[in-house]
């Protein structure tokens, strides 16, 4: 695992994401930092700064609709989601960002803390293939200010997802 600058911890009670990782026996690290409400909606960039790692290794979880069905996209915080590429990777024709309230209801997490792991209702998931170029990546652990570090192949496996080029740099 990397040596991020945020505090490594195991949160009391954990989250559905950390519970899934523990149950699966996947090696992972948990890092917490104080979320700054002044950061606005730049949750991923805030996480990269707090962790002290390059933004390309920190991935944000976005919920989109592909042909009307909710779908999870996991892309680097340094990039944006290519909706056309997501639609193609998910076997659909059209994609649009989902309503934040729908994303929260479906995942069981709040915006800025949505994890691709341990979601209330598992959704089709596509992870940007750039993740596979790293030994480990960071994703939300299910709360603002809480990140998990894990091997990207395990992220794809545990989400029953696929890896595809869905980020626009």
C-alpha positions in Angstrom: 0.0 0.0 0.0 1.1 3.6 -0.6 2.1 6.0 2.1 -0.6 8.6 2.0 -0.4 11.6 4.3 -4.0 11.3 5.7 -4.4 9.4 8.9 -4.7 5.6 8.5 -7.5 4.2 10.6 -10.2 1.6 11.0 -13.4 3.5 11.7 -15.5 2.3 14.6 -18.4 0.2 13.1 -17.0 0.8 9.6 -19.2 1.3 6.6 -20.9 -1.1 4.2 -17.9 -0.6 1.9 -15.3 -1.6 4.5 -17.5 -4.4 5.7 -17.6 -5.8 2.2 -13.8 -5.6 1.9 -13.3 -7.4 5.3 -15.8 -10.1 4.4 -14.1 -10.7 1.0 -10.7 -10.9 2.7 -9.3 -8.2 0.4 -6.2 -6.3 1.7 -7.1 -2.6 2.0 -6.2 0.5 3.9 -8.6 3.1 5.3 -7.6 6.7 5.5 -9.5 9.5 7.2 -9.2 13.3 6.9 -11.2 16.2 8.0 -13.7 17.1 5.2 -13.7 20.9 4.6 -17.2 22.1 3.7 -15.6 25.0 2.0 -14.2 22.6 -0.6 -17.6 22.7 -2.3 -18.2 19.8 -4.7 -14.5 19.0 -5.3 -14.6 16.0 -3.0 -12.2 13.9 -5.0 -9.6 16.7 -5.4 -9.9 17.3 -1.7 -9.3 13.6 -1.0 -6.2 13.6 -3.3 -4.7 16.6 -1.5 -5.5 15.2 1.9 -4.0 11.8 1.0 -0.9 13.4 -0.6 -1.2 11.2 -3.7 -1.5 12.0 -7.4 -5.2 12.7 -8.4 -4.9 10.0 -11.1 -4.9 7.3 -8.3 -8.0 8.7 -6.6 -11.2 7.7 -8.2 -14.6 9.3 -7.9 -17.9 7.4 -8.0 -20.5 8.8 -10.3 -24.0 7.5 -10.8 -25.4 7.9 -14.3 -28.4 6.6 -16.2 -27.7 4.4 -19.2 -30.8 4.0 -21.3 -32.8 4.9 -18.2 -31.0 2.4 -15.9 -28.8 3.6 -13.0 -25.2 2.7 -13.7 -22.0 3.4 -11.6 -19.0 5.0 -13.3 -15.6 5.1 -11.4 -13.2 7.6 -12.9 -10.1 9.5 -11.8 -10.7 12.7 -9.9 -8.4 14.4 -12.4 -10.7 13.5 -15.3 -14.3 13.8 -16.3 -16.8 11.1 -17.3 -17.2 10.5 -21.0 -20.9 9.7 -21.1 -20.8 8.3 -24.7 -18.0 5.9 -23.7 -19.9 4.9 -20.5 -23.0 4.1 -22.6 -21.0 2.0 -25.0 -19.2 0.2 -22.2 -22.5 -0.6 -20.5 -24.0 -1.8 -23.7 -26.4 1.1 -24.1 -27.0 4.0 -26.4 -27.4 7.1 -24.2 -26.1 8.1 -20.9 -26.8 11.1 -18.7 -25.9 11.9 -15.1 -28.4 10.6 -12.6 -30.3 12.9 -10.2 -28.2 13.1 -7.0 -31.2 12.1 -4.9 -31.7 9.0 -7.0 -28.0 8.2 -6.6 -28.2 8.6 -2.8 -31.4 6.5 -2.5 -29.9 3.7 -4.7 -26.5 3.6 -3.1 -27.3 4.3 0.6 -24.5 6.9 0.7 -24.5 10.7 0.4 -23.1 12.6 -2.5 -19.4 13.2 -1.9 -19.2 9.9 0.0 -20.7 7.5 -2.5 -18.6 4.4 -2.6 -18.7 1.9 -5.5 -18.5 -0.8 -2.8 -21.3 -2.0 -0.5 -24.0 -0.1 -2.2 -27.6 -0.7 -0.9 -28.6 -1.8 -4.4 -25.7 -3.1 -6.5 -25.7 -1.5 -9.9 -23.9 -2.2 -13.1 -20.4 -0.7 -12.7 -17.7 0.4 -15.1 -14.3 1.4 -13.8 -12.0 3.5 -16.0 -9.3 1.2 -17.3 -6.6 3.6 -16.2 -7.0 2.2 -12.7 -5.4 -1.1 -13.8 -2.1 0.8 -14.3 -1.7 1.2 -10.5 -0.9 -1.3 -7.9 -3.6 0.3 -5.7 -6.2 3.0 -6.1 -8.3 5.0 -3.7 -12.1 5.2 -3.7 -14.6 6.6 -1.2 -15.2 4.3 1.8 -18.8 5.5 2.1 -18.4 8.8 4.0 -17.0 12.2 3.1 -13.4 12.3 4.5 -13.0 8.5 4.4 -11.1 6.7 1.6 -10.2 3.1 1.0 -7.0 1.9 -0.8 -7.2 -1.4 -2.6 -6.0 -3.2 -5.7 -7.9 -2.1 -8.8 -8.6 -5.7 -9.9 -10.4 -6.3 -6.6 -12.4 -3.1 -7.1 -13.6 -4.5 -10.5 -14.2 -7.9 -9.0 -16.1 -6.8 -5.9 -18.4 -4.5 -7.9 -19.0 -7.3 -10.5 -17.9 -4.5 -12.9 -15.9 -4.1 -16.0 -12.9 -2.0 -16.9 -13.2 0.3 -19.9 -11.9 3.7 -21.1 -14.7 5.9 -19.8 -12.7 9.0 -18.6 -12.0 12.1 -20.6 -8.7 13.8 -19.7 
